[in-house]
Amino acid sequence: MKELKKAVIYARYSSTNQREESIDAQIRACSKYAKDNGYTVVKKYKDSAKSATTANRPAFQEMI
């Protein structure tokens, strides 16, 4: 029996200098990787204009 591998995608951009398209590109790249490597993406999380230096990111908190 083939093992079902589940994954989630977390994408974010850190500042107003970056753009929403950055998140879309991250999700596309992660989705392609998942498909190519036999993962099923069960949920996608997105944080906009949030620094990685803090864990106080709404989508990140929901994910963990």
C-alpha angles and dihedrals in degrees: 000000000000115000115243109225116200125197141174127213122224117191130173144157121215109214146021087254088070122065142231088249087069089066092047091052091049091051092048091050093047092045091052091048091050093050093046092050101043100258125141111217106221099177142006123214125196133189120185124206093356124139120231089221090081131052088210093104116127099220092041091053091049090050096052 
